[in-house]
Amino acid sequence: MTNVRTSGGTADACPAADRAPHGPPGQDAPPKGPAPGPAGLGLHPDELPDGLVVADENGRVTCFNAAAARITAVRPDEALGRPLESALPLEDLEGRRWWPLTDPYGGLPTRVGQAERNLLLPGGREVLVSARYVRERPAGPVRRLVVQLRGTEARRRTERSHAELIATVAHELRSPLTSVKGFTATLLAKWERFTDDQKRLMLETVDADADRVTRLIAELLDISRIDSGRLEVRRQPVDIVAAVRRHVQAYTTAGHSPDRFEVRVTDPLPDLWADPDKIDQVLGNLLENAVRHGEGRVTIEVAPALLKARPEGTEGTAITVSDEGPGIPEESMSRVFTRFWRGSKRGGTGLGLYIVKGIVEAHGGTIAVERAACGGARFRFTLPVGAPAFLSQA
């Protein structure tokens, strides 16, 4: 039996040296080249992120790497040399023993492996298992059985996140849709009984709730694009100072005191190429958070910046939004840009800052939060100049 390299065992390589196919009797065996497995690539089995278990043609374990030991809680030296069914006892979700059920060595000779599925380790812990049947020739006997093991924690986190997203969306949609349905049904049934002012009020409420539903759907689309890496950035010249002043003016027009806002600009600013709609979305979200959750004066600073994570001398623009409210607790700082995080005041979907971070990073920028000098929250995001290549080469 070929020795294998595992943590805790005495073997020194995954079975690769004996993988070259044997020629017919009387003919020379093909020359041995680099082994196609981890050992042939100069890769130690313990460096693999997933569990790797290899059994030979007799069904005995010849490779059991560190990740497999971690996932199964079985030491490599306890698994090596044992029958696969004994070293890696698995059951399906109905309690049936997996290896006798699938019979990898004695089943149909046309099978090439097993797709990934949830199986149970002793004690009921779930693990994701896939397998590959290695044969010398098509329909020949199984020479090696290669099993991959993965923990279910990442999948469970994703499923939990999706469940939370669905619950949040259902909750956020219920209220405006109930309002829209109630007012429209009332107007249709009793139109003549209401005055013009009453009709206007009800229709304005329906319009506002429809806008709320539209915003929620837009947030969901943004999250889908961010998570899949398909968020498109349509760059064009952006006057970031004008964009900031436009948002401030919208708040003052809506009735907020102009004294509550202060805009500080440090000139000269580099030309900025970005997606104007998405930059408006970022500014709108940060200002809304400062106004809704903060107190006192809201300060917006725009200044040139050098981006540390980029080649020396790379220019960018830094925008800071700070307030004088209670701020964000230190223990919550690391969760601010995650899904469903909400401040001390309830309201909203908790998706806004997650989307803001995704938009900024899609532009190649960064965003961070800290306590402001006056005790409130201070959000600072930087954007690279982002000029098209043909301009930078001119």
N, C-alpha and C positions, 0 to 999 in steps of 0.2 A: 504494500500500500504506500502511495506517495505521501510524503509528509506535507503538512499544510502550516501556514503561518497564522497563528491565532494569538490572542492575548491570553496569557495564563497557561498555554499549552506548550509542548515541546516541539511541535512541528514548525516548519519554517516557510511554507508556501502553499497557496491554494493549488489544487491538483491541476497543473498545466502541462508539465513535461510529458505526461502520457496521453495528451489529447490528439496527437497526430494520428490520422487513420492508418490502420495496418493494411499493407497491400496483400494480394493473394499469395499463397505459399509459393516459394521459389523466386519471388521478386523482391528486390530491395525495397525497404520501407522508404517513403518520401523523406527527403532531408528535413530535419527539424529546424523550423524558423522560430521567431519570437512567439512565445505563447500568447494566445489571444485573450486570456483572462487577465485579472488584476495583476498577477505576478509578472506576466509578460509585458505589462505596461509600466513596470516599476512601481506599482501601487500596492501598498500593504492593505490587506483586507480590513484591518481595523480603521483605516482612513475613510472607508465608505460610510456615508451618512445613514444608510439603511442596513438592517440586519441581513446577513448573508449566511445561508446554510447550504452546504453541498454534500450530497450523498453519492456513493459510488454505485457500480452496477449491482452490488449485493445489498444495497439499501442501508449501508452503514455510513455514518457521518464522518466526513473527512475535512470539513471546514466549518468553523463556527466562530464568527468574528465578534468583536467587542460590542457592536450595536445589537447583535442577536442576543448576546448575554444580558445586555441591559434591558432589552424588551421582554425577554422570557424569564429573567431572574435565574437562569441556569448557567453555571460556570462552564467555560469552554472545556476544561479538562474532564468535566462530568459528561459532556456530550460526545466528545470525540471517540470514534470507534463503536459507539452504540447504534443499534437499529434506529432509523429515523423516527419510527412510530413511538419509540421509547424516549428518545432524546427530545423530540418535539411533538408531544401529544396534543393534538388539536381536535376540536369538535365544531360542528356547525351550530347554527343558532337553534336547531331543534334537538341538540344533544347527541347527534350521531358522530361516531369516531371518523375523522376525516380521511386518514390515509387508507384504511380498509374500504371506505366508501368509494374513493376515487381510484384506488388500485393503480398507481402510476406505472408500476413495473409489469403488470399483467393485463392491463386494459387494452383498448383498441390501439393497434400499432400506428394508426394515422394521427394520433393526438400529438400535439407539440407542446402543450402546457396547460396551465390553469389561469384564467383571468383573475385579477385582484378581487378579493371579497373579504367580508368580515367573518372571522372565525374566533373561537374562544380558546384561551389558554386555560390550564388548570386553575381553578379559583374563579372562573367566569370573566376574566379580563379580556376585552376585545383586542384583536390585532388584525391588521390588514395583511393578507397573504397572497402572493402570486408565485407561480412555479413555471419552470421551463424544463422540458424533457430533451436531453441531448442524446441523439442517436448517431451511430457511425454511418448509417445510410437510411434513406427513407423507408419507413415501415420496419426498420431493424429494431433490435432490443434497446432498451434505455441504458445508455452507458453512464450517464450522470443525471442526477436530479438537482437542479439549482433552485433554491427557494429564497424569495425576498420577503422580508418582514418589515412592516412599518407600524409605528404607533398610531393610534386613532386620535391623539390629542388635537393635532392641527385640524383634522376634518371636523371634530366636534366643535372646536372654536368657530369654524366657518359656519357650521350648521346653526350654532347658537346665535351668531351674528345675524344670519339670515332670518332666523325666527324673531329676533328682536326687531329687525327692520320691518318685517311683515306686521308685527304687533303695533309698532309705532305708526306705520302708514295707515293701518286700519283705524287706529284711534284718531289720527289727525284728519282722516277723510270723513269720519262719521259725523263730526260736529258741523262742518260747512255744508255737507250734502243734506243733512237733516234740516238745516235752516233753509237751504234752497228749495227743497221739496215742500216744506211747510208753507213758506211764503208764496210760492207759485201756485200750490193747490188752493190756498186761501184766496188769492187774487182771482183765479179762474172761477171759483165757486161763488164769490161775493163781490165781484168787481164793482157793481153799482153802489154798494153800501159804503165804500171808502171815499174820502175826500182826495183831491189831487195831492195834497201834502202827504197824506198817509200812504198813497200809492208810491209816491216818490221815495219816501223813507224805506218802504219795503223793497223796492227795486234797487235802491242803493245798497241795501244789505245783501241782496242776492248777488249784485255785482262784486262787492267786496269778498264774499265767500267764494265766488267763482275764481277771483284772482288768487285767493289762498290755495285753492285746489290746483290751479295752474302752476303756482310756485312750487308746490309739493311735487308735482309730476316732473318739473324741471330739475328739482334736486335729485330725484330718483334717477333720472337720465344721466345727470352729472356723475353720480356715484357709480353707476354702471360703467361709464366711460373711464373714470379714474381707476377703478378696480381692474379693468381689462387693459389698461394702458392705451386706450383709444381716444383720449381727450385731445382734440385738435386745437392748435394754437394758430390763429391767423394773424400773423404779425403785420403791423403797419405803424407809422409814426404816431406816438401818443403824447399829448400834452398832459402830463400827470398833474401839474399844478391846477390847470383848468378843470380837470376831472374832480379833484378834491374840492375846489371852490363850488363846483356845480352841485355836489352832494350836500355841502354845508348850506347852500342857498335853498335846497329842497326842504331841509329841516326848518330853516327860519321862515320860509313861506308857509310851512305847515303849522306855525305858531310858536316854535321854540325861540327863545331869546337869542339874538345875535351875540350877546355878551358871553353866551355859554361856549362858543366855539372860538378857537384861536388857531390860525394857520401860520406856520413859520416855514419860510423857504430860504435855503442856503444856495446862493448862486455862485458860479454858473453850474447848471445841471447838464449832464450829458444827454444827447439825443436818445430817446427811448423808443425801441420797437417792441410792441407787445400787442396782444389781442384786446382792443379797447372794451369790448363787451365783457370780457372776463375780468379785466382790471376793475371795471365798474362794479362787477359782482363782488370782488374782494373788498373794495372800499366800502360798498354799501353794507356788507355784512359786519365789518369791523366797526363802522360808525354806529350801526344799529345796536350792536352789543354795548358800545360805550354809552350810548344815550339811554338804553333800556336798563342795563345792569349797573352802570356807573352813576356817579353823582358829581356835582360841581362842574368845573370847566373841562371841556374835551379839547385836547391839543393834538393837532395834526402837524407833523414835521416832515418836510421833504428836503433831502440833502443828497449830494453825491456820495458815492461809497466805492471802496475798493473791495472786490470779492476775494476773500481769503482762500476759498476752495478752488479758485480758478488760477490760470497762469498769472504771474506777477504783472501788475499794472492793468488788469482787466477792470474796466469801469462798470459802474452800475448805479442804480438809484435806490436809496433807502427811504421807506415811508414808515413813519411811526405814529401810532394812534394810542393815546393814553388818556385816562380819566382820573378823577379824584374820589372814586367810590371805595367800597370796602376791599376791592382787589380780589385776587384768587388765592385760596389757601395753598400753602407750599406743597402740601401732600397731593393736591389736584393738578399741579402744573404739568405733570407728565401725561395727564389724560385729556388735556384741553382739546387737542386736535384729533381725538378718537371719535368714533361714531357715538351718538346719543349722549355725549357729555353736555350737561346743562349747568348753568351757574346756580347761585343761591335762589334766584327767582325762577320759578317754573315757567314754562311756556316755550313754544317753538318745538322743532323736531329734534334738536340736538345734532343736526347734520351740517349746519352751516360752516363751522370752523374746520370740519373734516374736508369739506369741499374747497374752502379757502386754501388749505394746505396743498391739496391736490392741484389746484390751479397755479399756485405760486411755483410749485416744483415742476409742473409741466413747462413753465417758462424758463426753467433752469435756475430758479431763485431759491431762497430759504426764508423761513418764517420762525419766529420764536416769541415767547411770552415771558414777562418778568414783572416784578412789582415796580410801579412807577415811583418817582421821587416823592410824590404827594400821597403815596399809599395805595393808589388804585392799580388797575391793570395796564400794562404797557405792551402792546403788540408791535413788533417791528419786522417788516419783510423787505427783502432786497431783491431787485430784479437786475439781471445783466442787461447791457445795452441792447443786445439781441439784433443788431443790424445784420441785414442779409450779407452773404459772403461777397457778392459783387461790389458792395459799397466798401467793405473793409479792405478789399484788394485794390481799390481805385487809388 
